[in-house]
Amino acid sequence: MGKFIELVASDGHTLSAYRADPAGKPRGAVVVIQEIFGVNSHIRSVADGYAADGYLAIAPAMYDRLERGFEVGYVPDDIAKGRALKDKAGVDAALRDVEAAVKEAAKAGKVGIVGYCWGGYVSWMAAARVKGLACAAPYYGGGSTTDEAIAEKPKCPVMAHYGEKDEHISVESVKKLAAAHPTVTVHLYPAPHGFNCDQRGSYDAPSAKLARERTLAFFRQHLG
């Protein structure tokens, strides 16, 4: 079980973050960026999972600037609330919060970032704009395959995961990103959006397992 800590961003904003520590000395650290649903039980379990694999895991509460302690599930009303906050959360502010988490995580060694849904987009942008990252593993980042996002230039190794059946992100746009960034490893899975979340109807266990195995191998390579 992890615990909540507080982080301070460069503009003075204080945000909470879920911190999960490994049993022994950390191999490195992983910053976990939430979906639109907040640092809910699923994101905490993801952080716990990376801690079990030997990494210090920190999941910053990315909506604290808008609504402190926001945490919902996956019913339609929850989705609507999460999307409303996502639409208000600017990328610059989000990256300041990521930066605060990266600085804290760096006390454990090299830092990687993984994010899901909106967090996948934030992770992609962080790879290009946030200092101190050794690698990034965005999952089905909504907005990450727009022309604007594709124009970003990652400054660290990136492994990106997408679903072929994603109703929000077309395979064509994923292929466009891959063509524009030949050094980025892009994986496609026979799965819908949100395939990693075992609390959603879109969960695809085989795809989630394979993506996690690939991500862990990627982290072992770049973090330790």
C-alpha positions as CSV (number, residue, x, y, z in Angstrom):
1,M,0.0,0.0,0.0
2,G,1.2,3.5,-0.9
3,K,0.5,6.8,0.7
4,F,-0.3,10.3,-0.4
5,I,2.3,13.0,-0.3
6,E,2.4,16.6,-1.4
7,L,4.4,18.2,-4.2
8,V,5.0,21.8,-5.1
9,A,5.1,22.9,-8.8
10,S,7.4,25.6,-10.1
11,D,4.6,28.2,-10.0
12,G,3.9,27.4,-6.3
13,H,0.9,25.2,-6.8
14,T,0.7,22.4,-4.2
15,L,-0.7,19.1,-5.4
16,S,-1.1,15.7,-3.9
17,A,0.4,12.6,-5.3
18,Y,0.1,8.9,-4.6
19,R,3.5,7.4,-3.7
20,A,4.3,3.6,-3.8
21,D,7.7,2.5,-2.6
22,P,9.4,-0.8,-3.6
23,A,10.3,-3.4,-0.9
24,G,14.1,-2.8,-1.4
25,K,16.3,-0.2,-3.0
26,P,14.6,1.3,-6.0
27,R,15.8,0.3,-9.5
28,G,14.7,3.8,-10.5
29,A,11.4,5.6,-10.6
30,V,8.2,5.8,-12.6
31,V,5.8,8.7,-12.8
32,V,2.3,7.5,-13.4
33,I,-0.1,9.9,-15.1
34,Q,-3.8,9.4,-14.6
35,E,-6.6,9.0,-17.0
36,I,-9.4,11.6,-16.9
37,F,-10.8,9.8,-13.8
38,G,-8.2,11.1,-11.3
39,V,-5.8,9.2,-9.1
40,N,-8.5,6.5,-8.5
41,S,-8.2,3.0,-7.3
42,H,-7.0,1.8,-10.7
43,I,-4.2,4.3,-11.0
44,R,-3.1,3.5,-7.5
45,S,-3.0,-0.1,-8.3
46,V,-0.9,0.6,-11.4
47,A,1.5,2.6,-9.2
48,D,1.5,-0.3,-6.7
49,G,2.3,-2.7,-9.6
50,Y,5.4,-0.7,-10.6
51,A,6.5,-0.5,-7.0
52,A,6.2,-4.3,-6.8
53,D,8.5,-4.5,-9.9
54,G,11.2,-2.5,-8.0
55,Y,10.4,1.1,-8.9
56,L,9.5,4.1,-6.8
57,A,6.1,5.1,-8.3
58,I,4.5,8.5,-8.0
59,A,1.1,9.4,-9.4
60,P,0.5,13.1,-9.2
61,A,-3.1,14.4,-8.9
62,M,-3.3,16.2,-12.1
63,Y,-6.7,17.8,-11.5
64,D,-5.8,19.3,-8.1
65,R,-5.6,22.7,-9.8
66,L,-9.3,22.4,-10.7
67,E,-10.8,20.1,-8.0
68,R,-8.7,18.7,-5.2
69,G,-9.2,15.0,-4.5
70,F,-11.1,14.3,-7.7
71,E,-11.6,10.6,-8.1
72,V,-14.4,8.9,-10.0
73,G,-15.2,5.6,-11.7
74,Y,-16.3,4.8,-15.2
75,V,-20.1,5.2,-15.5
76,P,-21.3,7.9,-18.0
77,D,-21.7,10.6,-15.4
78,D,-18.1,10.0,-14.2
79,I,-16.8,10.1,-17.8
80,A,-18.6,13.4,-18.3
81,K,-17.1,14.9,-15.2
82,G,-13.6,13.7,-16.1
83,R,-13.9,15.1,-19.6
84,A,-15.1,18.5,-18.3
85,L,-12.0,18.8,-16.1
86,K,-9.7,17.6,-18.9
87,D,-11.0,20.3,-21.2
88,K,-10.1,22.9,-18.6
89,A,-6.6,21.5,-17.8
90,G,-4.1,23.2,-19.9
91,V,-1.0,21.3,-21.0
92,D,1.4,23.9,-19.6
93,A,0.0,23.6,-16.1
94,A,-0.1,19.8,-16.5
95,L,3.5,19.7,-17.4
96,R,4.5,21.8,-14.4
97,D,2.8,19.2,-12.2
98,V,4.6,16.4,-14.1
99,E,7.9,18.3,-13.5
100,A,7.3,18.4,-9.8
101,A,6.6,14.6,-9.7
102,V,9.8,14.0,-11.8
103,K,11.9,16.0,-9.4
104,E,10.6,14.1,-6.4
105,A,11.0,10.7,-8.2
106,A,14.6,11.5,-9.3
107,K,15.7,11.0,-5.7
108,A,15.3,7.2,-6.5
109,G,17.4,7.3,-9.6
110,K,16.5,7.6,-13.3
111,V,12.9,8.5,-14.0
112,G,10.5,7.2,-16.6
113,I,6.9,8.2,-17.2
114,V,3.8,6.2,-18.1
115,G,0.4,7.6,-18.8
116,Y,-3.0,6.4,-19.9
117,C,-5.7,8.1,-21.9
118,W,-5.3,11.8,-21.2
119,G,-2.2,10.8,-19.2
120,G,-0.9,9.2,-22.4
121,Y,-1.1,12.6,-24.1
122,V,0.5,14.3,-21.2
123,S,3.3,11.7,-21.2
124,W,4.0,12.3,-24.9
125,M,4.2,16.0,-24.3
126,A,6.4,15.5,-21.3
127,A,8.8,13.5,-23.3
128,A,9.3,16.6,-25.5
129,R,9.1,19.3,-22.9
130,V,10.0,18.1,-19.3
131,K,13.6,17.8,-18.3
132,G,14.9,14.8,-16.3
133,L,13.0,12.0,-18.1
134,A,15.0,8.9,-19.2
135,C,12.1,7.4,-21.1
136,A,8.3,7.6,-21.7
137,A,5.6,5.0,-22.3
138,P,2.3,6.7,-23.3
139,Y,-0.8,4.5,-23.6
140,Y,-3.5,5.5,-26.1
141,G,-3.0,9.2,-25.5
142,G,-6.0,11.1,-26.7
143,G,-4.7,14.0,-28.7
144,S,-1.2,12.5,-29.1
145,T,-1.7,11.8,-32.8
146,T,-2.9,15.3,-33.8
147,D,-0.7,17.2,-36.2
148,E,0.2,19.6,-33.3
149,A,1.3,16.8,-31.0
150,I,3.1,14.9,-33.8
151,A,5.1,18.0,-34.4
152,E,6.6,17.7,-30.9
153,K,10.1,16.3,-30.7
154,P,10.7,13.8,-27.8
155,K,14.0,14.3,-26.0
156,C,14.0,10.7,-24.5
157,P,13.2,7.2,-25.8
158,V,9.5,6.6,-26.2
159,M,7.4,3.4,-26.5
160,A,3.8,4.2,-27.4
161,H,0.9,1.8,-27.1
162,Y,-2.4,2.1,-29.1
163,G,-5.5,0.0,-29.7
164,E,-6.5,-0.9,-33.3
165,K,-10.2,-0.7,-32.2
166,D,-9.8,2.7,-30.4
167,E,-12.9,4.7,-31.1
168,H,-11.1,7.9,-30.3
169,I,-7.7,7.4,-32.1
170,S,-7.6,6.2,-35.6
171,V,-5.0,3.7,-36.8
172,E,-4.2,6.0,-39.6
173,S,-3.2,8.8,-37.2
174,V,-1.1,6.3,-35.2
175,K,0.8,5.3,-38.4
176,K,1.3,9.0,-39.2
177,L,2.9,9.5,-35.8
178,A,5.1,6.5,-36.3
179,A,6.2,7.7,-39.7
180,A,7.1,11.1,-38.4
181,H,9.1,9.6,-35.5
182,P,11.0,6.6,-36.7
183,T,13.0,6.3,-33.5
184,V,9.7,6.0,-31.4
185,T,8.6,2.4,-30.8
186,V,4.9,2.2,-31.6
187,H,2.8,-0.9,-30.8
188,L,-0.7,-1.6,-32.0
189,Y,-3.0,-4.1,-30.2
190,P,-6.3,-5.7,-31.2
191,A,-8.1,-3.8,-28.5
192,P,-10.2,-0.7,-27.9
193,H,-9.4,2.5,-26.0
194,G,-8.7,2.0,-22.3
195,F,-7.6,-1.6,-22.8
196,N,-5.2,-1.5,-19.9
197,C,-7.8,-0.7,-17.2
198,D,-9.2,-3.8,-15.6
199,Q,-12.1,-1.8,-14.1
200,R,-13.5,-0.8,-17.5
201,G,-15.5,-2.8,-20.0
202,S,-12.9,-2.0,-22.6
203,Y,-10.3,-4.0,-20.7
204,D,-8.4,-6.5,-22.9
205,A,-6.3,-8.8,-20.7
206,P,-4.0,-10.2,-23.4
207,S,-3.2,-6.8,-24.8
208,A,-2.7,-5.3,-21.3
209,K,-0.4,-8.1,-20.3
210,L,1.7,-7.8,-23.5
211,A,1.9,-4.0,-23.3
212,R,3.0,-4.2,-19.6
213,E,5.7,-6.8,-20.4
214,R,7.0,-4.6,-23.2
215,T,6.9,-1.5,-21.0
216,L,8.7,-3.2,-18.1
217,A,11.4,-4.4,-20.5
218,F,11.7,-0.8,-21.8
219,F,12.0,0.5,-18.3
220,R,14.6,-2.1,-17.4
221,Q,16.6,-0.9,-20.4
222,H,16.4,2.8,-19.6
223,L,15.9,3.0,-15.9
224,G,17.5,-0.1,-14.4
